[in-house]
């Protein structure tokens, strides 16, 4: 669990946007004579886990993750928005 805690600490320290964007990368290349693709994964958390961690990071002090829209991959921001809605529904349970 200590590897996952390292990624969660990254979110806690405020570097979750860069960690989330770098969790998974895919690129494809094609020209007249060839085509190729490659993917890379960094860290231990999946992209959705990064999005949920970021939503929690914004939710606990009462902030909105809207500012992250400019810096996150679009599909990651969608996951973050879904996680924020989920956390708002749980707010009474979180506050107790």
N, CA, C and O atoms as CSV, one atom per row, in Angstrom:
chain,resi,resn,atom,element,x,y,z
A,1,UNK,N,N,0.802,-1.189,0.000
A,1,UNK,CA,C,0.000,0.000,0.000
A,1,UNK,C,C,0.855,1.268,0.000
A,1,UNK,O,O,0.354,2.354,-0.290
A,2,UNK,N,N,2.102,1.138,0.314
A,2,UNK,CA,C,2.936,2.330,0.430
A,2,UNK,C,C,3.130,3.021,-0.924
A,2,UNK,O,O,3.304,4.239,-0.966
A,3,UNK,N,N,3.104,2.269,-2.029
A,3,UNK,CA,C,3.207,2.877,-3.353
A,3,UNK,C,C,1.974,3.717,-3.674
A,3,UNK,O,O,2.089,4.817,-4.214
A,4,UNK,N,N,0.794,3.195,-3.339
A,4,UNK,CA,C,-0.440,3.950,-3.570
A,4,UNK,C,C,-0.470,5.198,-2.689
A,4,UNK,O,O,-0.930,6.258,-3.113
A,5,UNK,N,N,0.023,5.060,-1.469
A,5,UNK,CA,C,0.068,6.207,-0.556
A,5,UNK,C,C,0.960,7.309,-1.117
A,5,UNK,O,O,0.710,8.490,-0.877
A,6,UNK,N,N,1.988,6.935,-1.855
A,6,UNK,CA,C,2.851,7.931,-2.481
A,6,UNK,C,C,2.058,8.765,-3.481
A,6,UNK,O,O,2.190,9.989,-3.508
A,7,UNK,N,N,1.237,8.115,-4.301
A,7,UNK,CA,C,0.423,8.852,-5.269
A,7,UNK,C,C,-0.633,9.704,-4.569
A,7,UNK,O,O,-0.879,10.836,-4.985
A,8,UNK,N,N,-1.258,9.184,-3.519
A,8,UNK,CA,C,-2.259,9.954,-2.786
A,8,UNK,C,C,-1.597,11.166,-2.123
A,8,UNK,O,O,-2.200,12.237,-2.053
A,9,UNK,N,N,-0.384,11.007,-1.645
A,9,UNK,CA,C,0.344,12.135,-1.059
A,9,UNK,C,C,0.622,13.196,-2.111
A,9,UNK,O,O,0.602,14.389,-1.810
A,10,UNK,N,N,0.878,12.774,-3.338
A,10,UNK,CA,C,1.071,13.720,-4.435
A,10,UNK,C,C,-0.176,14.585,-4.608
A,10,UNK,O,O,-0.071,15.795,-4.812
A,11,UNK,N,N,-1.342,13.972,-4.529
A,11,UNK,CA,C,-2.593,14.732,-4.625
A,11,UNK,C,C,-2.715,15.674,-3.437
A,11,UNK,O,O,-3.045,16.848,-3.602
A,12,UNK,N,N,-2.453,15.168,-2.250
A,12,UNK,CA,C,-2.577,15.955,-1.023
A,12,UNK,C,C,-1.653,17.181,-1.046
A,12,UNK,O,O,-2.017,18.246,-0.548
A,13,UNK,N,N,-0.479,17.026,-1.618
A,13,UNK,CA,C,0.484,18.125,-1.661
A,13,UNK,C,C,0.178,19.132,-2.772
A,13,UNK,O,O,0.844,20.164,-2.864
A,14,UNK,N,N,-0.822,18.847,-3.621
A,14,UNK,CA,C,-1.238,19.802,-4.635
A,14,UNK,C,C,-0.712,19.547,-6.031
A,14,UNK,O,O,-0.828,20.410,-6.901
A,15,UNK,N,N,-0.136,18.378,-6.263
A,15,UNK,CA,C,0.411,18.064,-7.576
A,15,UNK,C,C,-0.433,17.024,-8.312
A,15,UNK,O,O,0.068,16.331,-9.197
A,16,UNK,N,N,-1.687,16.917,-7.955
A,16,UNK,CA,C,-2.559,15.901,-8.524
A,16,UNK,C,C,-2.886,16.113,-9.994
A,16,UNK,O,O,-3.125,15.145,-10.717
A,17,UNK,N,N,-2.901,17.362,-10.447
A,17,UNK,CA,C,-3.203,17.615,-11.858
A,17,UNK,C,C,-2.143,17.004,-12.761
A,17,UNK,O,O,-2.467,16.335,-13.742
A,18,UNK,N,N,-0.889,17.232,-12.431
A,18,UNK,CA,C,0.175,16.668,-13.276
A,18,UNK,C,C,0.226,15.155,-13.138
A,18,UNK,O,O,0.463,14.456,-14.123
A,19,UNK,N,N,0.009,14.638,-11.939
A,19,UNK,CA,C,0.010,13.193,-11.750
A,19,UNK,C,C,-1.117,12.522,-12.506
A,19,UNK,O,O,-0.919,11.469,-13.112
A,20,UNK,N,N,-2.304,13.123,-12.477
A,20,UNK,CA,C,-3.449,12.564,-13.199
A,20,UNK,C,C,-3.246,12.570,-14.696
A,20,UNK,O,O,-3.589,11.606,-15.380
A,21,UNK,N,N,-2.688,13.659,-15.210
A,21,UNK,CA,C,-2.452,13.745,-16.650
A,21,UNK,C,C,-1.382,12.767,-17.124
A,21,UNK,O,O,-1.410,12.332,-18.275
A,22,UNK,N,N,-0.457,12.422,-16.268
A,22,UNK,CA,C,0.629,11.534,-16.675
A,22,UNK,C,C,0.380,10.067,-16.328
A,22,UNK,O,O,1.211,9.211,-16.631
A,23,UNK,N,N,-0.750,9.773,-15.701
A,23,UNK,CA,C,-1.010,8.389,-15.282
A,23,UNK,C,C,-1.060,7.433,-16.467
A,23,UNK,O,O,-0.600,6.295,-16.366
A,24,UNK,N,N,-1.610,7.882,-17.583
A,24,UNK,CA,C,-1.673,7.033,-18.771
A,24,UNK,C,C,-1.565,7.918,-20.005
A,24,UNK,O,O,-2.270,8.921,-20.119
A,25,UNK,N,N,-0.689,7.550,-20.919
A,25,UNK,CA,C,-0.518,8.286,-22.172
A,25,UNK,C,C,-0.519,7.308,-23.339
A,25,UNK,O,O,0.066,6.227,-23.268
A,26,UNK,N,N,-1.178,7.706,-24.397
A,26,UNK,CA,C,-1.264,6.899,-25.601
A,26,UNK,C,C,-0.984,7.809,-26.791
A,26,UNK,O,O,-1.487,8.930,-26.859
A,27,UNK,N,N,-0.186,7.322,-27.716
A,27,UNK,CA,C,0.059,8.100,-28.932
A,27,UNK,C,C,0.089,7.156,-30.128
A,27,UNK,O,O,0.453,5.986,-30.017
A,28,UNK,N,N,-0.301,7.698,-31.259
A,28,UNK,CA,C,-0.361,6.920,-32.497
A,28,UNK,C,C,0.290,7.737,-33.597
A,28,UNK,O,O,0.151,8.959,-33.652
A,29,UNK,N,N,0.993,7.051,-34.461
A,29,UNK,CA,C,1.677,7.701,-35.571
A,29,UNK,C,C,1.362,6.925,-36.847
A,29,UNK,O,O,1.356,5.694,-36.855
A,30,UNK,N,N,1.104,7.657,-37.916
A,30,UNK,CA,C,0.857,6.995,-39.190
A,30,UNK,C,C,1.339,7.906,-40.305
A,30,UNK,O,O,1.057,9.104,-40.314
A,31,UNK,N,N,2.068,7.325,-41.239
A,31,UNK,CA,C,2.443,8.047,-42.454
A,31,UNK,C,C,2.280,7.099,-43.637
A,31,UNK,O,O,1.667,6.040,-43.501
A,32,UNK,N,N,2.814,7.460,-44.775
A,32,UNK,CA,C,2.623,6.691,-45.996
A,32,UNK,C,C,3.173,5.267,-45.894
A,32,UNK,O,O,2.573,4.332,-46.424
A,33,UNK,N,N,4.308,5.097,-45.218
A,33,UNK,CA,C,4.966,3.790,-45.190
A,33,UNK,C,C,4.795,3.009,-43.893
A,33,UNK,O,O,5.077,1.811,-43.863
A,34,UNK,N,N,4.350,3.644,-42.843
A,34,UNK,CA,C,4.305,2.921,-41.570
A,34,UNK,C,C,3.236,3.493,-40.644
A,34,UNK,O,O,2.682,4.571,-40.859
A,35,UNK,N,N,2.987,2.722,-39.626
A,35,UNK,CA,C,2.127,3.199,-38.549
A,35,UNK,C,C,2.629,2.567,-37.257
A,35,UNK,O,O,3.190,1.471,-37.267
A,36,UNK,N,N,2.426,3.255,-36.167
A,36,UNK,CA,C,2.870,2.737,-34.881
A,36,UNK,C,C,2.022,3.359,-33.778
A,36,UNK,O,O,1.324,4.352,-33.982
A,37,UNK,N,N,2.106,2.758,-32.640
A,37,UNK,CA,C,1.444,3.293,-31.465
A,37,UNK,C,C,2.301,2.959,-30.263
A,37,UNK,O,O,3.138,2.057,-30.302
A,38,UNK,N,N,2.079,3.694,-29.211
A,38,UNK,CA,C,2.767,3.395,-27.960
A,38,UNK,C,C,1.926,3.919,-26.801
A,38,UNK,O,O,1.140,4.852,-26.959
A,39,UNK,N,N,2.101,3.319,-25.665
A,39,UNK,CA,C,1.422,3.780,-24.468
A,39,UNK,C,C,2.403,3.716,-23.317
A,39,UNK,O,O,3.372,2.956,-23.345
A,40,UNK,N,N,2.141,4.517,-22.314
A,40,UNK,CA,C,2.974,4.490,-21.115
A,40,UNK,C,C,2.091,4.746,-19.903
A,40,UNK,O,O,1.065,5.421,-19.985
A,41,UNK,N,N,2.506,4.206,-18.814
A,41,UNK,CA,C,1.779,4.347,-17.566
A,41,UNK,C,C,2.772,4.759,-16.491
A,41,UNK,O,O,3.869,4.207,-16.400
A,42,UNK,N,N,2.381,5.732,-15.678
A,42,UNK,CA,C,3.248,6.173,-14.592
A,42,UNK,C,C,2.458,6.204,-13.298
A,42,UNK,O,O,1.277,6.551,-13.284
A,43,UNK,N,N,3.101,5.849,-12.243
A,43,UNK,CA,C,2.445,5.827,-10.947
A,43,UNK,C,C,1.706,4.518,-10.726
A,43,UNK,O,O,1.797,3.588,-11.528
A,44,UNK,N,N,0.979,4.466,-9.630
A,44,UNK,CA,C,0.280,3.240,-9.251
A,44,UNK,C,C,-1.231,3.375,-9.356
A,44,UNK,O,O,-1.929,2.379,-9.541
A,45,UNK,N,N,-1.747,4.606,-9.239
A,45,UNK,CA,C,-3.190,4.820,-9.335
A,45,UNK,C,C,-3.635,4.854,-10.788
A,45,UNK,O,O,-2.891,5.277,-11.673
A,46,UNK,N,N,-4.868,4.399,-11.019
A,46,UNK,CA,C,-5.455,4.524,-12.349
A,46,UNK,C,C,-5.942,5.957,-12.541
A,46,UNK,O,O,-6.029,6.715,-11.574
A,47,UNK,N,N,-6.258,6.332,-13.764
A,47,UNK,CA,C,-6.690,7.704,-14.040
A,47,UNK,C,C,-7.951,8.059,-13.257
A,47,UNK,O,O,-8.052,9.165,-12.725
A,48,UNK,N,N,-8.896,7.156,-13.179
A,48,UNK,CA,C,-10.126,7.449,-12.423
A,48,UNK,C,C,-9.830,7.635,-10.947
A,48,UNK,O,O,-10.491,8.433,-10.283
A,49,UNK,N,N,-8.855,6.919,-10.426
A,49,UNK,CA,C,-8.474,7.103,-9.024
A,49,UNK,C,C,-7.875,8.494,-8.802
A,49,UNK,O,O,-8.140,9.134,-7.784
A,50,UNK,N,N,-7.080,8.948,-9.747
A,50,UNK,CA,C,-6.533,10.306,-9.668
A,50,UNK,C,C,-7.669,11.322,-9.690
A,50,UNK,O,O,-7.649,12.286,-8.925
A,51,UNK,N,N,-8.665,11.116,-10.562
A,51,UNK,CA,C,-9.793,12.047,-10.657
A,51,UNK,C,C,-10.572,12.089,-9.343
A,51,UNK,O,O,-10.967,13.163,-8.890
A,52,UNK,N,N,-10.794,10.929,-8.733
A,52,UNK,CA,C,-11.511,10.907,-7.456
A,52,UNK,C,C,-10.688,11.576,-6.360
A,52,UNK,O,O,-11.231,12.312,-5.537
A,53,UNK,N,N,-9.402,11.327,-6.346
A,53,UNK,CA,C,-8.536,11.992,-5.369
A,53,UNK,C,C,-8.546,13.499,-5.522
A,53,UNK,O,O,-8.578,14.233,-4.534
A,54,UNK,N,N,-8.518,13.962,-6.773
A,54,UNK,CA,C,-8.591,15.408,-7.023
A,54,UNK,C,C,-9.928,15.979,-6.582
A,54,UNK,O,O,-9.984,17.066,-6.005
A,55,UNK,N,N,-11.010,15.248,-6.851
A,55,UNK,CA,C,-12.330,15.715,-6.420
A,55,UNK,C,C,-12.373,15.844,-4.902
A,55,UNK,O,O,-12.936,16.804,-4.376
A,56,UNK,N,N,-11.787,14.893,-4.203
A,56,UNK,CA,C,-11.726,14.954,-2.742
A,56,UNK,C,C,-10.872,16.134,-2.292
A,56,UNK,O,O,-11.222,16.831,-1.340
A,57,UNK,N,N,-9.758,16.357,-2.974
A,57,UNK,CA,C,-8.868,17.475,-2.668
A,57,UNK,C,C,-9.609,18.809,-2.774
A,57,UNK,O,O,-9.416,19.693,-1.939
A,58,UNK,N,N,-10.447,18.955,-3.788
A,58,UNK,CA,C,-11.211,20.189,-3.953
A,58,UNK,C,C,-12.420,20.241,-3.013
A,58,UNK,O,O,-12.785,21.316,-2.537
A,59,UNK,N,N,-13.034,19.104,-2.746
A,59,UNK,CA,C,-14.271,19.065,-1.978
A,59,UNK,C,C,-14.062,19.382,-0.495
A,59,UNK,O,O,-14.846,20.135,0.084
A,60,UNK,N,N,-13.043,18.834,0.119
A,60,UNK,CA,C,-12.875,18.977,1.567
A,60,UNK,C,C,-12.751,20.435,2.020
A,60,UNK,O,O,-13.358,20.790,3.030
A,61,UNK,N,N,-12.007,21.290,1.335
A,61,UNK,CA,C,-12.004,22.702,1.756
A,61,UNK,C,C,-13.175,23.506,1.191
A,61,UNK,O,O,-13.241,24.716,1.409
A,62,UNK,N,N,-14.091,22.872,0.476
A,62,UNK,CA,C,-15.262,23.553,-0.058
A,62,UNK,C,C,-15.029,24.268,-1.374
A,62,UNK,O,O,-15.753,25.210,-1.698
A,63,UNK,N,N,-14.041,23.844,-2.138
A,63,UNK,CA,C,-13.750,24.454,-3.436
A,63,UNK,C,C,-14.370,23.624,-4.560
A,63,UNK,O,O,-14.793,22.486,-4.361
A,64,UNK,N,N,-14.408,24.224,-5.732
A,64,UNK,CA,C,-14.899,23.526,-6.912
A,64,UNK,C,C,-13.714,23.132,-7.793
A,64,UNK,O,O,-12.706,23.836,-7.845
A,65,UNK,N,N,-13.845,22.020,-8.471
A,65,UNK,CA,C,-12.795,21.568,-9.378
A,65,UNK,C,C,-12.876,22.202,-10.749
A,65,UNK,O,O,-12.149,21.802,-11.658
A,66,UNK,N,N,-13.755,23.192,-10.916
A,66,UNK,CA,C,-13.952,23.837,-12.219
A,66,UNK,C,C,-12.637,24.419,-12.759
A,66,UNK,O,O,-12.403,24.386,-13.967
A,67,UNK,N,N,-11.791,24.943,-11.893
A,67,UNK,CA,C,-10.528,25.532,-12.340
A,67,UNK,C,C,-9.609,24.484,-12.977
A,67,UNK,O,O,-8.734,24.828,-13.771
A,68,UNK,N,N,-9.804,23.231,-12.637
A,68,UNK,CA,C,-8.961,22.163,-13.178
A,68,UNK,C,C,-9.296,21.848,-14.630
A,68,UNK,O,O,-8.527,21.163,-15.304
A,69,UNK,N,N,-10.432,22.339,-15.123
A,69,UNK,CA,C,-10.860,22.037,-16.493
A,69,UNK,C,C,-9.797,22.422,-17.514
A,69,UNK,O,O,-9.594,21.707,-18.495
A,70,UNK,N,N,-9.124,23.532,-17.296
A,70,UNK,CA,C,-8.117,24.006,-18.251
A,70,UNK,C,C,-6.865,23.138,-18.281
A,70,UNK,O,O,-6.136,23.134,-19.272
A,71,UNK,N,N,-6.617,22.413,-17.214
A,71,UNK,CA,C,-5.340,21.716,-17.076
A,71,UNK,C,C,-5.429,20.199,-17.188
A,71,UNK,O,O,-4.411,19.532,-17.376
A,72,UNK,N,N,-6.627,19.650,-17.076
A,72,UNK,CA,C,-6.793,18.196,-17.162
A,72,UNK,C,C,-7.202,17.767,-18.560
A,72,UNK,O,O,-7.790,18.546,-19.311
A,73,UNK,N,N,-6.892,16.533,-18.904
A,73,UNK,CA,C,-7.416,15.953,-20.134
A,73,UNK,C,C,-8.939,15.982,-20.033
A,73,UNK,O,O,-9.478,15.781,-18.945
A,74,UNK,N,N,-9.649,16.226,-21.138
A,74,UNK,CA,C,-11.109,16.375,-21.063
A,74,UNK,C,C,-11.829,15.196,-20.404
A,74,UNK,O,O,-12.741,15.404,-19.604
A,75,UNK,N,N,-11.436,13.977,-20.725
A,75,UNK,CA,C,-12.124,12.837,-20.127
A,75,UNK,C,C,-11.802,12.702,-18.640
A,75,UNK,O,O,-12.616,12.180,-17.878
A,76,UNK,N,N,-10.628,13.165,-18.222
A,76,UNK,CA,C,-10.311,13.162,-16.796
A,76,UNK,C,C,-11.146,14.201,-16.055
A,76,UNK,O,O,-11.590,13.967,-14.931
A,77,UNK,N,N,-11.356,15.349,-16.694
A,77,UNK,CA,C,-12.192,16.355,-16.052
A,77,UNK,C,C,-13.624,15.834,-15.909
A,77,UNK,O,O,-14.274,16.105,-14.899
A,78,UNK,N,N,-14.123,15.095,-16.893
A,78,UNK,CA,C,-15.463,14.508,-16.780
A,78,UNK,C,C,-15.541,13.555,-15.589
A,78,UNK,O,O,-16.532,13.558,-14.859
A,79,UNK,N,N,-14.504,12.741,-15.391
A,79,UNK,CA,C,-14.471,11.848,-14.235
A,79,UNK,C,C,-14.421,12.640,-12.933
A,79,UNK,O,O,-15.061,12.267,-11.950
A,80,UNK,N,N,-13.664,13.727,-12.928
A,80,UNK,CA,C,-13.585,14.578,-11.741
A,80,UNK,C,C,-14.955,15.184,-11.426
A,80,UNK,O,O,-15.357,15.224,-10.263
A,81,UNK,N,N,-15.670,15.654,-12.442
A,81,UNK,CA,C,-16.994,16.237,-12.235
A,81,UNK,C,C,-17.974,15.195,-11.690
A,81,UNK,O,O,-18.787,15.512,-10.822
A,82,UNK,N,N,-17.908,13.958,-12.187
A,82,UNK,CA,C,-18.765,12.891,-11.675
A,82,UNK,C,C,-18.439,12.599,-10.208
A,82,UNK,O,O,-19.340,12.396,-9.394
A,83,UNK,N,N,-17.159,12.581,-9.884
A,83,UNK,CA,C,-16.747,12.332,-8.500
A,83,UNK,C,C,-17.194,13.471,-7.588
A,83,UNK,O,O,-17.569,13.231,-6.441
A,84,UNK,N,N,-17.157,14.708,-8.084
A,84,UNK,CA,C,-17.634,15.827,-7.277
A,84,UNK,C,C,-19.127,15.703,-6.985
A,84,UNK,O,O,-19.566,15.969,-5.867
A,85,UNK,N,N,-19.906,15.300,-7.984
A,85,UNK,CA,C,-21.346,15.106,-7.762
A,85,UNK,C,C,-21.576,14.009,-6.720
A,85,UNK,O,O,-22.446,14.136,-5.858
A,86,UNK,N,N,-20.803,12.949,-6.805
A,86,UNK,CA,C,-20.912,11.854,-5.838
A,86,UNK,C,C,-20.587,12.349,-4.427
A,86,UNK,O,O,-21.302,12.030,-3.477
A,87,UNK,N,N,-19.523,13.117,-4.293
A,87,UNK,CA,C,-19.133,13.625,-2.973
A,87,UNK,C,C,-20.157,14.611,-2.426
A,87,UNK,O,O,-20.379,14.650,-1.216
A,88,UNK,N,N,-20.781,15.402,-3.280
A,88,UNK,CA,C,-21.833,16.323,-2.811
A,88,UNK,C,C,-23.024,15.545,-2.253
A,88,UNK,O,O,-23.634,15.961,-1.268
A,89,UNK,N,N,-23.353,14.414,-2.885
A,89,UNK,CA,C,-24.441,13.589,-2.363
A,89,UNK,C,C,-24.085,13.002,-1.002
A,89,UNK,O,O,-24.963,12.796,-0.165
A,90,UNK,N,N,-22.789,12.728,-0.778
A,90,UNK,CA,C,-22.348,12.140,0.487
A,90,UNK,C,C,-22.021,13.191,1.547
A,90,UNK,O,O,-21.661,12.829,2.667
A,91,UNK,N,N,-22.134,14.459,1.234
A,91,UNK,CA,C,-21.698,15.503,2.153
A,91,UNK,C,C,-22.229,15.343,3.561
A,91,UNK,O,O,-21.449,15.507,4.499
A,92,UNK,N,N,-23.525,15.029,3.786
A,92,UNK,CA,C,-23.979,14.853,5.169
A,92,UNK,C,C,-23.213,13.755,5.914
A,92,UNK,O,O,-22.927,13.899,7.103
A,93,UNK,N,N,-22.886,12.674,5.232
A,93,UNK,CA,C,-22.152,11.589,5.877
A,93,UNK,C,C,-20.701,11.963,6.120
A,93,UNK,O,O,-20.108,11.530,7.108
A,94,UNK,N,N,-20.120,12.762,5.233
A,94,UNK,CA,C,-18.727,13.175,5.381
A,94,UNK,C,C,-18.574,14.160,6.538
A,94,UNK,O,O,-17.589,14.119,7.274
A,95,UNK,N,N,-19.563,15.048,6.691
A,95,UNK,CA,C,-19.478,16.089,7.713
A,95,UNK,C,C,-19.632,15.557,9.133
A,95,UNK,O,O,-19.224,16.222,10.085
A,96,UNK,N,N,-20.218,14.361,9.294
A,96,UNK,CA,C,-20.411,13.842,10.650
A,96,UNK,C,C,-19.212,13.133,11.172
A,96,UNK,O,O,-19.228,12.643,12.301
